[in-house]
Amino acid sequence: MRFTAQVGGDHRCVIKFDPIDKDTYLLLHQTRGRAGQQHSGFELRGVARNGDSFVSTGAYVQQLGGGRQGWRLKLALQNTTITVGLKEGPETPILRRHFRAFRSHLNPIHQTSLGHVVVYGTHEAVAPDTVSGHVAIQALDAETDPVAWREEAGSFLSHMHSGLSFAHGGRLQVAQEDFIAGGFWTATFHSGIGFAPELPLQDFLNHGPFIDALVKGYFESGPLNDGYSTALGWLQLPTTFDEVRFLSAMTALEVIVDTQLPKAEKGGMMVKSDFRALRDKLNAAIDAELDVDPDARAIMKAKIEDANKKVLSQKIKALFKHLAVPTRDFDDATIKRLTAVRNEIVHRGEIPDRDLIWREIVLIRELINRILMGAIGYSGRYCCYVDGEHERTFPDLQPFPPAAG
């Protein structure tokens, strides 16, 4: 098949096929499958006359038909890579990721053992789908092995991506990734849309200290572990519903509790041997009640098995201590209230007090912000509007040891 590939200012790759022959049309129809079947998608490969290459994975048929102009085909693309030759290129490899809706301003260039790092973003207001910023790294040595360097640089940019999305206050969609080395420019385009930020961690005009901590944290302690990355994904779940805002933040907190709190801290409230003795007494008492339905008796005993497990509020308090998280604004009553709101929404589908739900949303996000800032290693001053009126600052916030995470 013959096709033309174009990329516009929106950083999306669009292809247009010449009319296809009948055999290809029938083959595509046969491979479309039936409802309920899984389909991994097609891989589309192409080579231009000048040697430039095109590869798209996960493509699927969006439109297939016929007419006077011949048999028509339209594919939807997921991840598309185009490699072109350069007459002149940089002396050392470059890896760069372009973001949609990212805003930042006048950030310093950081020199690391992996290369020079720069974070760029526009200072102007942009639509969520506009490509407006990037993070890039350029190797220091012209003798660098580009293949090995790209793998390591990719891991570093993924770390930067997670951290910058945290500061951004929402998911940062990667519109395009560039790898430039050895006289070739390989550009990979990802399908997707941008997201408007909500409750960003820090003003976009003052990203410098945060970026500095993010870069240093990677080379001193490594990337954020999977637990923190998963929690960050839940924290950034886009929604217009307050219930989902609160529940997604609570889910992020539960992920952190489950992945960062040592097993001993998540254990039972009683010593196992003492609880087993109590459990046996309670089970015997249930067995002695002859009027209890057998199914109900089994359910009761199953609940008793879980009776020694700590509740979420206890685990959150243990997490505060384990990670040395500043506890200001989070006394026992506040923690219990937050978990109670979570239970009300999960089990009854209602917010207990809709007039105060945004106070709870801001509080739970503030708690996660403190945890993630410690994980990144950021100890700068920042602000939180926890009571709706007064701005409180936390100059004493210090990063906790990476080993704790």
Phi, psi and chi 1 to 4 in degrees:
 res  aa     phi    psi   chi1   chi2   chi3   chi4
   1 MET       -  149.1  -59.8  178.5  -68.2      -
   2 ARG  -109.1  137.8  -68.2  171.3   56.5   87.6
   3 PHE  -150.3  162.0   61.9   91.0      -      -
   4 THR  -115.8  133.8  -58.7      -      -      -
   5 ALA  -112.7  133.8      -      -      -      -
   6 GLN  -136.2  147.8  -68.1 -178.9  -39.7      -
   7 VAL  -126.6  127.3  178.0      -      -      -
   8 GLY  -103.1 -169.3      -      -      -      -
   9 GLY   -66.0  -14.8      -      -      -      -
  10 ASP   -84.4    1.0   58.9   -1.4      -      -
  11 HIS    62.2   31.3  -69.3 -118.4      -      -
  12 ARG  -112.8  138.3  -71.4 -172.1  169.8   90.0
  13 CYS   -91.5  129.2 -177.1      -      -      -
  14 VAL  -123.9  134.8  178.2      -      -      -
  15 ILE  -118.9  149.7   59.7  173.6      -      -
  16 LYS  -131.6  123.1 -177.5  177.6 -179.6 -178.9
  17 PHE   -89.4  143.3  -76.5   94.4      -      -
  18 ASP   -68.9  159.8  -70.5   -5.8      -      -
  19 PRO   -53.2  137.1  -27.8   36.3      -      -
  20 ILE   -96.1  162.0   59.8  176.3      -      -
  21 ASP   -82.6  170.1   58.0   46.5      -      -
  22 LYS   -64.6  -40.5 -176.6  178.5   67.8  173.3
  23 ASP   -62.2  -41.6  -69.0  -21.0      -      -
  24 THR   -65.2  -40.7  -57.7      -      -      -
  25 TYR   -58.5  -46.8  170.7   82.7      -      -
  26 LEU   -66.8  -38.7  -67.1  173.5      -      -
  27 LEU   -63.0  -42.2  177.4   61.7      -      -
  28 LEU   -64.3  -39.1  -73.6  167.9      -      -
  29 HIS   -62.0  -40.8 -105.2  -60.0      -      -
  30 GLN   -67.4  -27.9  -67.0  169.3    4.4      -
  31 THR   -96.3    5.8   56.5      -      -      -
  32 ARG   -77.3  -18.1  -66.1 -172.6   74.2  175.1
  33 GLY    78.0 -173.7      -      -      -      -
  34 ARG  -118.2  165.5  -62.4 -174.6  -62.7  -87.0
  35 ALA   -58.0  134.6      -      -      -      -
  36 GLY    93.9  -14.4      -      -      -      -
  37 GLN   -82.9  144.3  -77.6 -174.1  -34.4      -
  38 GLN   -82.8  146.5  -71.1 -172.5  -20.7      -
  39 HIS  -137.9  121.3 -163.4  -56.9      -      -
  40 SER   -76.2   -9.6   59.2      -      -      -
  41 GLY    91.1  166.9      -      -      -      -
  42 PHE   -93.9  161.5  -62.8  103.2      -      -
  43 GLU  -113.2  120.4 -177.8  176.2   87.4      -
  44 LEU  -105.0  124.0  179.1   66.5      -      -
  45 ARG  -122.7  144.0  -69.4 -179.0  174.7  -89.4
  46 GLY  -150.6  154.5      -      -      -      -
  47 VAL  -132.7  129.8  178.9      -      -      -
  48 ALA   -84.0  167.4      -      -      -      -
  49 ARG   -60.4  -33.2  -69.0 -170.9 -177.4   93.6
  50 ASN   -85.9    2.8   63.5   -2.7      -      -
  51 GLY    98.6   -8.8      -      -      -      -
  52 ASP   -60.9  141.4  -66.1  -14.8      -      -
  53 SER  -115.2  156.0   64.9      -      -      -
  54 PHE  -136.9  128.4  175.6  103.8      -      -
  55 VAL  -138.6  128.0  179.6      -      -      -
  56 SER  -128.9  124.8 -175.2      -      -      -
  57 THR  -105.8  150.5   58.6      -      -      -
  58 GLY    72.6   20.0      -      -      -      -
  59 ALA   -73.9  147.5      -      -      -      -
  60 TYR  -141.2  158.1   60.2   91.7      -      -
  61 VAL   -72.3  122.3  175.5      -      -      -
  62 GLN   -99.5  -30.9 -166.6  172.6   44.3      -
  63 GLN  -153.6  136.3 -169.4  177.9   58.7      -
  64 LEU  -146.0  123.6 -168.5   61.3      -      -
  65 GLY  -166.8 -176.7      -      -      -      -
  66 GLY  -137.6  168.5      -      -      -      -
  67 GLY   177.6 -165.4      -      -      -      -
  68 ARG   -64.2  -27.1  -66.7 -177.9  178.5  179.2
  69 GLN   -84.3   -2.0  -58.3  -62.7  -36.8      -
  70 GLY   109.9 -172.3      -      -      -      -
  71 TRP   -80.4  130.3  -56.1  100.5      -      -
  72 ARG  -107.5  145.4  -59.3 -171.0  -51.9  -86.5
  73 LEU  -138.5  135.0  168.4   65.2      -      -
  74 LYS  -134.5  125.0 -176.6  177.1 -178.9 -179.2
  75 LEU  -108.5  145.7  -67.7 -176.0      -      -
  76 ALA   -96.7  135.3      -      -      -      -
  77 LEU  -107.0  141.8  -52.3 -179.9      -      -
  78 GLN  -101.3  -66.0  -62.2  -65.6  -43.0      -
  79 ASN  -126.5  119.7  -58.6  -59.9      -      -
  80 THR  -124.9  130.3  -58.4      -      -      -
  81 THR  -118.4  127.0  -61.2      -      -      -
  82 ILE  -120.3  129.4  -61.0  175.1      -      -
  83 THR  -117.1  124.1  -58.9      -      -      -
  84 VAL  -125.1  151.3  -60.6      -      -      -
  85 GLY   -82.8  148.9      -      -      -      -
  86 LEU  -116.4  135.4  -62.4  174.1      -      -
  87 LYS   -69.4  -38.4  -67.0 -178.8  178.8  179.1
  88 GLU  -135.2  134.1  -66.1 -176.8    7.0      -
  89 GLY  -134.9  172.5      -      -      -      -
  90 PRO   -67.3  157.0   25.2  -34.1      -      -
  91 GLU   -72.9  -28.3  -66.0 -178.1   -1.9      -
  92 THR  -124.9  154.7   59.4      -      -      -
  93 PRO   -61.2  149.8  -22.4   33.3      -      -
  94 ILE  -130.5  137.9  -65.3  174.4      -      -
  95 LEU  -127.5  131.5 -170.8   63.6      -      -
  96 ARG  -144.3  139.1  175.4  174.5   54.5 -164.3
  97 ARG  -120.7  128.4  -68.5 -175.1 -175.8  178.8
  98 HIS   -95.9  135.0  -60.1  -96.1      -      -
  99 PHE  -111.9  150.2  -59.2  130.0      -      -
 100 ARG   -92.2  136.9  -62.1 -169.9 -171.7  -82.8
 101 ALA    66.4   19.5      -      -      -      -
 102 PHE   -87.2  133.8 -177.4   63.9      -      -
 103 ARG  -123.4  136.6  -58.8  175.7   73.3 -170.1
 104 SER  -163.2  178.7 -162.6      -      -      -
 105 HIS  -160.2  124.6 -169.4   55.6      -      -
 106 LEU    49.9   59.8  -62.9  178.9      -      -
 107 ASN   -91.1  143.2  -60.8  -51.3      -      -
 108 PRO   -71.4  157.3   26.9  -34.8      -      -
 109 ILE   -86.8  133.5  -64.3  175.1      -      -
 110 HIS  -107.6  131.8  -68.0   81.3      -      -
 111 GLN   -97.8  124.4 -178.3  171.0  -28.1      -
 112 THR  -125.9  175.0   70.3      -      -      -
 113 SER   -66.6  -20.4   58.0      -      -      -
 114 LEU   -90.7  -22.4 -165.7   59.0      -      -
 115 GLY   149.6 -175.8      -      -      -      -
 116 HIS   -82.6  134.7  -70.1  100.3      -      -
 117 VAL  -117.6  134.2 -180.0      -      -      -
 118 VAL  -136.6  140.2   62.9      -      -      -
 119 VAL  -118.5  124.1  174.8      -      -      -
 120 TYR  -123.8  143.4  165.4   80.3      -      -
 121 GLY  -156.3  154.1      -      -      -      -
 122 THR   -74.5  151.8 -179.1      -      -      -
 123 HIS   -95.8   -2.2   64.7  -81.6      -      -
 124 GLU   -93.1  157.1  -60.7  177.3  -10.4      -
 125 ALA   -67.8  136.1      -      -      -      -
 126 VAL  -134.1  157.4  -67.9      -      -      -
 127 ALA   -72.2  153.2      -      -      -      -
 128 PRO   -56.0  -26.3  -26.1   35.4      -      -
 129 ASP   -95.2   -0.5 -148.1   41.5      -      -
 130 THR   -81.0  132.0  -58.2      -      -      -
 131 VAL   -76.8  115.9  174.5      -      -      -
 132 SER  -135.2    6.6   57.3      -      -      -
 133 GLY  -167.5  173.9      -      -      -      -
 134 HIS  -160.9  165.5   63.7 -108.6      -      -
 135 VAL  -124.0  135.9   57.7      -      -      -
 136 ALA  -141.9  154.0      -      -      -      -
 137 ILE  -138.8  139.4 -177.0  168.1      -      -
 138 GLN  -125.1  128.9 -178.0  169.1    9.9      -
 139 ALA   -61.2  154.4      -      -      -      -
 140 LEU   -86.6  -33.5  -59.0  174.9      -      -
 141 ASP  -110.0  131.5 -170.4   -6.7      -      -
 142 ALA   -66.7  -18.8      -      -      -      -
 143 GLU   -89.5    7.0  -59.1  -60.7  -38.9      -
 144 THR   -61.5  135.9  -61.6      -      -      -
 145 ASP   -71.0  111.0  176.3    6.7      -      -
 146 PRO   -63.8  -33.4   21.0  -31.1      -      -
 147 VAL   -68.6  -51.3  176.1      -      -      -
 148 ALA   -65.8  -39.0      -      -      -      -
 149 TRP   -64.6  -40.5 -179.7   85.9      -      -
 150 ARG   -62.4  -39.9 -179.3  178.7 -176.1  177.8
 151 GLU   -63.3  -44.7 -176.7  175.6   -4.8      -
 152 GLU   -69.7  -40.3 -169.3  172.8   -7.6      -
 153 ALA   -66.0  -34.6      -      -      -      -
 154 GLY   -64.0  -39.6      -      -      -      -
 155 SER   -63.4  -40.7  176.0      -      -      -
 156 PHE   -66.0  -43.8  169.7   71.4      -      -
 157 LEU   -66.0  -31.1  -71.6 -164.4      -      -
 158 SER   -65.0  -39.0  -66.9      -      -      -
 159 HIS   -62.5  -45.3  168.2   79.6      -      -
 160 MET   -64.5  -38.8  -65.3  -63.7  -65.1      -
 161 HIS   -59.2  -47.5 -177.7 -168.6      -      -
 162 SER   -61.8  -46.3  -64.7      -      -      -
 163 GLY   -65.7  -41.9      -      -      -      -
 164 LEU   -68.3  -34.0  -67.8  173.4      -      -
 165 SER   -66.6  -33.5   64.7      -      -      -
 166 PHE   -63.1  -47.3  176.6   41.6      -      -
 167 ALA   -66.9  -35.4      -      -      -      -
 168 HIS   -65.9  -31.6  171.7   71.1      -      -
 169 GLY    87.9   26.1      -      -      -      -
 170 GLY   175.6  174.2      -      -      -      -
 171 ARG   -68.0  137.6  -61.6 -167.8  176.3 -169.1
 172 LEU  -105.6  109.6  -83.8  178.9      -      -
 173 GLN   -80.7  128.6 -160.0  -97.6  -20.8      -
 174 VAL   -83.2  110.7  178.0      -      -      -
 175 ALA   -80.0  -35.5      -      -      -      -
 176 GLN  -155.4  142.7  175.1 -178.3  -18.7      -
 177 GLU  -122.9  130.3  178.4  173.9  -68.0      -
 178 ASP  -110.5  134.8  -61.9  -36.8      -      -
 179 PHE  -126.8  117.1  177.4   57.9      -      -
 180 ILE  -119.2  116.5  -54.3  172.9      -      -
 181 ALA  -165.8  149.8      -      -      -      -
 182 GLY    59.6   29.8      -      -      -      -
 183 GLY    82.4   11.6      -      -      -      -
 184 PHE  -129.8  147.3  -69.0   92.8      -      -
 185 TRP  -117.6  114.3  176.7    7.3      -      -
 186 THR  -106.7  115.8  -61.2      -      -      -
 187 ALA  -113.3  126.8      -      -      -      -
 188 THR  -112.7  126.8  -59.2      -      -      -
 189 PHE  -109.7  131.0  -56.4   90.4      -      -
 190 HIS  -110.4  134.4  -57.0  -76.5      -      -
 191 SER   -72.2  157.5   64.2      -      -      -
 192 GLY   138.7  176.2      -      -      -      -
 193 ILE  -126.6  162.2   59.3  173.6      -      -
 194 GLY   -85.9  166.2      -      -      -      -
 195 PHE  -128.8  136.7  -59.6   90.8      -      -
 196 ALA   -72.7  140.4      -      -      -      -
 197 PRO   -72.1  154.7   27.7  -34.5      -      -
 198 GLU  -142.4  125.4 -177.6  175.7  -84.8      -
 199 LEU    53.0   58.0  -59.9  177.8      -      -
 200 PRO   -61.1  150.0   23.1  -33.3      -      -
 201 LEU   -65.0  -40.8  174.4   72.5      -      -
 202 GLN  -144.4  150.3 -163.8  146.8   13.6      -
 203 ASP   -61.5  138.4 -168.2  -82.6      -      -
 204 PHE   -65.6  -16.9   68.3   93.1      -      -
 205 LEU   -80.9   -6.0  -65.8  175.5      -      -
 206 ASN  -133.7   50.8 -171.5   33.2      -      -
 207 HIS   -81.9  -15.1  -81.7  164.0      -      -
 208 GLY   -51.0  -55.8      -      -      -      -
 209 PRO   -62.2  -36.4  -22.7   33.9      -      -
 210 PHE   -66.6  -44.3 -179.7   83.3      -      -
 211 ILE   -63.0  -39.4  -66.6  171.0      -      -
 212 ASP   -59.4  -44.6 -177.7   63.2      -      -
 213 ALA   -66.6  -37.4      -      -      -      -
 214 LEU   -64.6  -44.2 -164.5   60.5      -      -
 215 VAL   -67.0  -49.8  173.1      -      -      -
 216 LYS   -62.6  -39.0  -70.6 -179.7  178.4  177.7
 217 GLY   -59.9  -36.9      -      -      -      -
 218 TYR   -66.5  -45.6 -179.9   86.1      -      -
 219 PHE   -80.7  -17.4  -69.5   98.7      -      -
 220 GLU   -95.1  -36.4  -67.4  176.3   -0.3      -
 221 SER  -127.1   -6.9  -51.8      -      -      -
 222 GLY    91.1  177.0      -      -      -      -
 223 PRO   -72.3  165.9   28.8  -35.2      -      -
 224 LEU   -61.2  140.8  -66.6  174.2      -      -
 225 ASN   -73.8  171.1   61.6   40.3      -      -
 226 ASP   -61.6  -33.4  -69.3  -18.8      -      -
 227 GLY   -61.6  -45.6      -      -      -      -
 228 TYR   -66.9  -39.2  -74.9  127.9      -      -
 229 SER   -63.4  -41.2  -62.6      -      -      -
 230 THR   -64.5  -43.0  -58.9      -      -      -
 231 ALA   -61.5  -40.3      -      -      -      -
 232 LEU   -62.7  -37.5 -169.4   57.3      -      -
 233 GLY   -61.9  -41.6      -      -      -      -
 234 TRP   -67.7  -37.2  -83.0  103.3      -      -
 235 LEU   -64.6  -27.6 -172.3   66.5      -      -
 236 GLN  -102.1   17.6  -62.8  169.4  -11.9      -
 237 LEU   -64.3  116.2 -171.9   67.4      -      -
 238 PRO   -71.6  136.2   24.5  -31.3      -      -
 239 THR  -162.4  162.8 -177.5      -      -      -
 240 THR  -114.0    6.3   57.1      -      -      -
 241 PHE  -108.6  129.7  -62.8   96.7      -      -
 242 ASP   -63.0  -36.4  -68.0  -19.7      -      -
 243 GLU   -59.6  -42.6  -66.3   87.9  -16.8      -
 244 VAL   -69.7  -37.8  177.7      -      -      -
 245 ARG   -56.6  -46.5  -74.9 -171.5  177.0   96.7
 246 PHE   -70.3  -46.4 -177.0   82.9      -      -
 247 LEU   -66.1  -37.9  -75.8 -179.2      -      -
 248 SER   -66.2  -37.5   60.9      -      -      -
 249 ALA   -67.4  -40.4      -      -      -      -
 250 MET   -65.7  -37.9  -77.7  -62.0  -62.9      -
 251 THR   -63.1  -40.8  -58.4      -      -      -
 252 ALA   -59.2  -41.9      -      -      -      -
 253 LEU   -66.0  -40.3  179.1   58.8      -      -
 254 GLU   -65.7  -35.3  -68.1 -171.3   62.1      -
 255 VAL   -62.3  -43.7  168.8      -      -      -
 256 ILE   -63.8  -43.8  -66.5  173.6      -      -
 257 VAL   -58.9  -45.3  167.2      -      -      -
 258 ASP   -69.8  -33.5 -174.6   64.5      -      -
 259 THR   -96.7  -23.7   58.3      -      -      -
 260 GLN  -106.8  -22.5  -49.3  -54.4  -43.8      -
 261 LEU   -82.7  128.3 -163.6   61.4      -      -
 262 PRO   -57.9  152.8  -22.4   32.6      -      -
 263 LYS   -58.1  -37.7 -172.4  175.3 -179.0  179.5
 264 ALA   -62.9  -34.3      -      -      -      -
 265 GLU   -76.3  -21.1  -62.1  -69.2  -20.2      -
 266 LYS   -93.3    0.7  -66.1 -173.4  -69.8 -174.1
 267 GLY   -69.1 -163.9      -      -      -      -
 268 GLY   -77.0  165.2      -      -      -      -
 269 MET   -78.6  -25.6  -66.1  178.5  -74.0      -
 270 MET  -116.2  157.6  -63.7  175.0   60.4      -
 271 VAL   -60.5  140.5  177.0      -      -      -
 272 LYS   -54.1  -44.9  -74.4 -174.4  178.3 -179.4
 273 SER   -64.2  -39.0   57.8      -      -      -
 274 ASP   -67.4  -40.0  -66.2  -18.5      -      -
 275 PHE   -67.7  -38.9  175.1   73.3      -      -
 276 ARG   -59.3  -40.1  -78.8 -164.5  -67.3  -94.4
 277 ALA   -64.1  -42.5      -      -      -      -
 278 LEU   -66.3  -42.0  175.6   60.1      -      -
 279 ARG   -59.1  -43.8  179.2 -161.3   61.1 -167.0
 280 ASP   -62.4  -38.2  -67.2  -18.0      -      -
 281 LYS   -65.2  -43.2  -68.7  179.1 -178.8  178.4
 282 LEU   -66.2  -40.3  -65.6  173.2      -      -
 283 ASN   -64.2  -39.6  -74.0  -21.4      -      -
 284 ALA   -64.1  -38.7      -      -      -      -
 285 ALA   -65.0  -38.1      -      -      -      -
 286 ILE   -66.2  -42.0  -66.5  173.5      -      -
 287 ASP   -64.2  -28.9  -69.7  -26.7      -      -
 288 ALA   -73.9  -21.1      -      -      -      -
 289 GLU   -83.2  100.4  -66.9  -68.2  -26.1      -
 290 LEU   -70.0  -22.0  -59.2  178.6      -      -
 291 ASP   -82.7   -2.2  -66.3  -25.1      -      -
 292 VAL   -79.1  129.0  178.3      -      -      -
 293 ASP   -60.5  141.0  179.8   86.6      -      -
 294 PRO   -56.0  -41.4  -26.9   35.2      -      -
 295 ASP   -64.8  -41.3  -69.9  -20.5      -      -
 296 ALA   -65.3  -37.7      -      -      -      -
 297 ARG   -61.8  -42.1 -177.0  178.8  -72.1  117.5
 298 ALA   -65.6  -38.5      -      -      -      -
 299 ILE   -66.3  -42.4  -67.5  172.2      -      -
 300 MET   -60.6  -43.7  -69.4  178.4 -176.9      -
 301 LYS   -66.0  -35.6  -70.7 -176.7  176.9 -178.7
 302 ALA   -65.4  -37.7      -      -      -      -
 303 LYS   -68.7  -35.5  -71.3 -173.8  175.6 -178.8
 304 ILE   -63.4  -34.3  -70.4  174.4      -      -
 305 GLU   -59.0  -32.5  -74.2  -68.5  -26.1      -
 306 ASP   -93.4   -0.5  -68.2  -25.1      -      -
 307 ALA   -65.8  -22.5      -      -      -      -
 308 ASN   -86.3   -7.7 -164.9   36.2      -      -
 309 LYS   -72.8  141.7  -67.8 -178.5  177.8  179.9
 310 LYS   -69.8  145.5  -68.9  179.6 -179.8  177.6
 311 VAL   -81.8  168.0  -63.1      -      -      -
 312 LEU   -59.6  -40.4 -179.0   58.6      -      -
 313 SER   -61.7  -36.4   59.3      -      -      -
 314 GLN   -67.0  -39.9  -68.9  175.8  -56.2      -
 315 LYS   -67.1  -36.3  -65.3  177.9 -178.2  178.6
 316 ILE   -64.4  -42.4  -66.7  173.2      -      -
 317 LYS   -62.3  -40.3  -70.6  168.0   61.2  177.4
 318 ALA   -65.8  -35.8      -      -      -      -
 319 LEU   -65.5  -40.6 -174.1   72.2      -      -
 320 PHE   -54.7  -46.6  -89.8   71.5      -      -
 321 LYS   -69.6  -42.5 -175.7  177.0 -179.4 -179.6
 322 HIS   -65.6  -39.5  176.1   66.6      -      -
 323 LEU   -98.3    2.7  -61.8 -178.0      -      -
 324 ALA    55.0   45.0      -      -      -      -
 325 VAL   -80.0  133.4  177.9      -      -      -
 326 PRO   -57.5  127.9  -25.1   34.3      -      -
 327 THR   -97.2    4.0   58.4      -      -      -
 328 ARG   -55.4  135.3 -167.6 -178.4  -53.4  175.9
 329 ASP    77.4    0.7  -57.5  -56.6      -      -
 330 PHE  -127.9   69.9  -68.6   98.9      -      -
 331 ASP   -80.9  178.3   54.9   20.6      -      -
 332 ASP   -58.6  -40.9  -70.8   -7.1      -      -
 333 ALA   -64.5  -38.6      -      -      -      -
 334 THR   -66.7  -44.8  -60.8      -      -      -
 335 ILE   -62.1  -44.3  -65.5  174.8      -      -
 336 LYS   -64.5  -36.7  -70.2  179.0  179.5  178.6
 337 ARG   -65.7  -41.1 -171.9 -177.4   73.2 -117.5
 338 LEU   -63.3  -43.4  -69.8  171.2      -      -
 339 THR   -68.4  -31.9   56.8      -      -      -
 340 ALA   -67.3  -39.2      -      -      -      -
 341 VAL   -63.0  -42.7  172.2      -      -      -
 342 ARG   -58.8  -45.7  175.6 -111.8 -172.9 -147.4
 343 ASN   -64.6  -38.6  -65.8  -23.3      -      -
 344 GLU   -62.4  -44.3  -74.0  -74.7  -38.1      -
 345 ILE   -68.7  -42.6  -63.1  175.8      -      -
 346 VAL   -65.9  -44.4  168.6      -      -      -
 347 HIS   -93.1  -25.8  -62.4  -63.4      -      -
 348 ARG  -117.4  -11.5  -61.2 -177.0 -177.6  179.2
 349 GLY    73.0   14.6      -      -      -      -
 350 GLU  -129.3  149.9  -64.4 -179.3   -7.5      -
 351 ILE   -86.9  126.0  -63.4  175.4      -      -
 352 PRO   -55.8  -43.4  -23.2   33.0      -      -
 353 ASP  -140.0   97.5 -169.1  -20.9      -      -
 354 ARG   -64.1  -27.2 -175.6  164.3  -70.7  -81.6
 355 ASP   -68.9  -21.9  -68.0  -24.9      -      -
 356 LEU  -111.4    4.8  -64.1  178.4      -      -
 357 ILE   -64.0  -33.3 -172.7   58.6      -      -
 358 TRP   -69.2  -28.6  -95.1   98.7      -      -
 359 ARG   -62.1  -41.5  177.6 -167.7   67.5 -178.9
 360 GLU   -70.0  -38.0  -43.8  -64.9   26.1      -
 361 ILE   -62.4  -46.4  -69.4  171.7      -      -
 362 VAL   -65.3  -39.8  170.6      -      -      -
 363 LEU   -64.2  -46.6  -86.7  172.7      -      -
 364 ILE   -68.6  -35.7 -168.1   63.4      -      -
 365 ARG   -68.1  -37.1  -69.9  179.5   67.0  101.3
 366 GLU   -62.5  -39.7  165.5   61.7   14.3      -
 367 LEU   -61.7  -44.9  172.1   53.5      -      -
 368 ILE   -67.9  -37.4  -61.6  171.5      -      -
 369 ASN   -57.0  -43.7  -74.8  -10.6      -      -
 370 ARG   -64.0  -40.5  -64.9 -175.4 -168.6 -177.3
 371 ILE   -65.1  -47.4  -66.1  171.1      -      -
 372 LEU   -69.1  -35.2  -70.0  175.3      -      -
 373 MET   -64.0  -37.9  -72.3  176.0   72.2      -
 374 GLY   -65.6  -38.9      -      -      -      -
 375 ALA   -65.2  -36.4      -      -      -      -
 376 ILE   -74.2  -30.1  -71.6  171.2      -      -
 377 GLY    98.6   22.2      -      -      -      -
 378 TYR   -93.3  121.3 -177.1   53.9      -      -
 379 SER  -117.3   18.5   58.3      -      -      -
 380 GLY   -76.0  169.5      -      -      -      -
 381 ARG   -77.1  137.4  179.6 -174.5  -62.2  -94.8
 382 TYR  -146.3  171.3   75.2  107.1      -      -
 383 CYS  -120.7  153.4  -57.8      -      -      -
 384 CYS  -143.2  129.3  171.2      -      -      -
 385 TYR   -95.7   83.5  -62.7   87.3      -      -
 386 VAL   -89.5  -23.1  -69.5      -      -      -
 387 ASP  -113.2    9.4   58.1    8.3      -      -
 388 GLY    81.2   -9.3      -      -      -      -
 389 GLU  -128.0  -47.0  -63.6  178.4    2.0      -
 390 HIS  -105.5  142.0  -58.7   95.1      -      -
 391 GLU   -88.4  124.5  175.1 -174.1  -62.9      -
 392 ARG  -112.3  135.6  -56.7 -175.4 -175.9 -178.7
 393 THR  -111.5  156.1   59.0      -      -      -
 394 PHE  -127.5   75.2  -61.7   89.0      -      -
 395 PRO   -70.8  -14.4   26.0  -34.2      -      -
 396 ASP   -92.1    4.3   55.4  -19.8      -      -
 397 LEU   -68.2  122.4 -178.2   64.3      -      -
 398 GLN  -121.9  147.0  -63.2  -64.0  -35.7      -
 399 PRO   -69.7  138.5   26.4  -33.5      -      -
 400 PHE   -88.4  162.4   46.9   81.0      -      -
 401 PRO   -58.0  135.0  -22.8   33.6      -      -
 402 PRO   -55.8  -32.2  -21.9   32.1      -      -
 403 ALA   -61.5  -24.5      -      -      -      -
 404 ALA   -66.5  -24.6      -      -      -      -
 405 GLY   -94.8      -      -      -      -      -
